[in-house]
Amino acid sequence: MKNIIFSPSEFAFGYSGCKRCYYDLKVKDIRINTGFPSIFSRMDSLQKKYYHNKSSAIFNSNSIPKGVIKTDYSKLQTSRILTDNKNRNFQLRGKIDAYIDHEDFFSIIDFKVTNLSEKKIDTYKTQLNSYALMFENPNDKSLKLFPIKKLGIFCFEPNDLIEVGFKPSFEMTTKFYEIKRDDKFFFNFITDIIDFLEGEIPQFSDNCSLCYLKRNKFS
């Protein structure tokens, strides 16, 4: 199989979701754009503007040492060619929300507009670990951050609608979740994915609306 490029954000709801749709995406390059509400892009932009250059103390978490939050790196980051546990080539490509400069090491932070439970945190473990590898092992056109010792998710949840200066304003509840850095876990995970992509094509899923569309409209 040719060198595969993975996007860190595709792991949580791509491979971990409908296996047939993920296979079609990575092997056949079949993409169905379901759209993304513009309000989330706007909120993402406002979050980054607000937190840029602030102290990491604002996250109110004992697990994050003192540092300066950086949200202004908006370029598409690409890793050098990496190899899985079976020496098959792959690369990582994507964008991050923020990193923290601790002077002698870095942290990668992902913003989520949602209320996550402790049980759902592991859903994003592969995404955050892939960010770490992507920035520690960049290609020659990308930014290098080394070493990356901390990973985390900073969640925003609208809690109330209040009046500020005679205007309605959302009151947000925030919470920080640390994600464990685990390279062994990630390389086992990526090896399983490449095994899957080199295997037989999966059947359409009866529980997937996109599979229904492909099976009935395009087959």
N, C-alpha and C positions, 0 to 999 in steps of 0.2 A: 504494500500500500504506500502511496505517496506520503510525503511529509504532511501531517495534519495540523491545522491551526485551530486552536480552541480559544473561545472567549470565556473568561472566568464567570461571567454572569449567566452563561447557558447551563451551568452545572446544576443549579438548584431546581429549576423547573424544566430543563431540557432533558438531559439523560435521566434524571430522577422522575420525570413525568412520563409522557407517552414514548415508549421505546421505538415504535414504528416512525413517528414523526421525527424523532431525533436521528434515526438511521437515514431517513430521506433527506434531512438537512445536511448531514455530514458526508454522506456517500454520493447522493444524487443531486445535491445542491438545490433541492426543492424548498422554496421559501414562500410561506404564506403570511403576508403582513396583516396582523390583526389590529394594528394601530396602537398608539399609546397616548392617553389623555394629556393634552398640553399643560394642564394644571400641575402635573407632577414635574414636568420640566421647569416650569416657573418656580415651583417650590424648591427644587434642587438648586436653581440659580440663586435664589434668595438665601438659602442656607449657607452656601459657599461664600457668598459676599459677607454675611454676618460673622462667620467663624474665622475667616482668613486673618492670620497674624495674631489671633488671640491665644492666651495661655491655655494649655491643656487642662488646667485646673477647672475650667468651665464645664468639663465633662462630669465633674463631681464624682470621680472614681478613684479609689485608692490603688487600683491596679495599673494606672497610667502615671508614670513618673513625669516630673516637670519638663515641659517642652513647649515649642511654638507650633501652632496648627497652620498648615499650608494647604490652601484649596485652589491655588491658581495654576496648577499644572494640568492643562486640559488636553494635551496631545495624546494621540493614540499610541500607547506603549506596546512594544513588541519585544519578546524575549529572543535570545539567541536560540539556536536549535538545541533542544534538550532530548534526552532519551529515556524511555520508560524502562521497566525492569527486564524487558526482553530486547533491549537495545534498538527499539524502533523510534524513529525521529518524530518529534512534535514541537510545536511552538505555542506560546501563549500571547494573546493580543487583546488589549482592552484599555479601559480608562478607570481611574480611581476617583473617589470623591475627595479624599484628603489624606495627607500624611502628617506626622508629627516629627519635627526635628528636635531630638534630645541632645544635640551636640556630638555625642559619641555613638549614637545609634538612632534608629528610626522606628516608627510605628505606622501601620496602615489602618485607616479608619474608613468604614463604609456607612453612609447615611441611609436610613430606611424610614419612610413615612408609614409607619404601621406600629401595632402593639404586639410585640413578639413575646411568646411565652418561653420559659426555659427549655421546654421540650423541642421547640422549633429552631433553636439556635444552631443545632448541629446541621440543619439544612444548608446553612451558609458556610460551613467549615471548609469545604473544597474551594469555594469562591475566594475567601480571604487568604487561604494558604497559597492559592495560585497567584494572587497579587504579589505576595512576598517573593515567590520564586521569579516572577516576571520582572520585578524591580531589582532583585539581587543579581539577575543574569540577563541584562538587556542586550539587544543587538547594538551595533555601532551608531545607530541613529536615535537611541532612546536614553532616558535618564537612568542613572544608576544610584540606588539607595542601598547602602551596605554598612553594617548589618541591620536586618529588620528583626527585632526581637519581640515586638508586641503587635497583636492584631485585635481589632474590635469592631463592633457594630454600635452605632449611636442612633437610637430610635426616637422618632417624633410622633406623638399621638395627639390630635386635637382633643382638648379636654372640655373646653367651654367657649362660648361666644360672648365676649364682654365688650363694653363701650370704653373706648379710649379717645378722648378729645372729640366727643360727639360722633365718633365713627365706630362701626363694628370691627372687632379684632378677635382673632382666634387666640385662645390661651392654650399653650402646648405643654404637654407632659413629656419629659425626656428621660431616657434611661440608657446607660452604657452597659454593653455585654462584652466581656473579653472572650476571644476565640483562641484556642490553644494552637500554637505553631507546631505542626507535625508533618515533616517532609516525608517520612516513611508512609504515613497514611495516604498522603497525596499521590505518591508514585504508585502505590498499590491500586489506588482508585483510577488513575489515568491508564494503567496497564489493563485493568478490567474493561475500561471503555474501548480501548483499541482492540482488545480481544473481541468485544461485541461487534465493532464495526467491520472486523475482518470475517465475521461469521455469516450465517445465513440470514437473509432478510426476514425481519419479524412480520407476523401477521398484523393486519389492521386491528386496532383496538375498538371494541364495542362501546367503550366508555369515553371515547375521544371524538369531539365534534369535527375536528379537522380530518381525522381518519374517515369519518362518515362522508365528508365533502369530497375527499380524494377518491374514495371507493365508488361513490355514486355519480360524480360529475366528470372525473378525469380518467377513470379506468376504461 
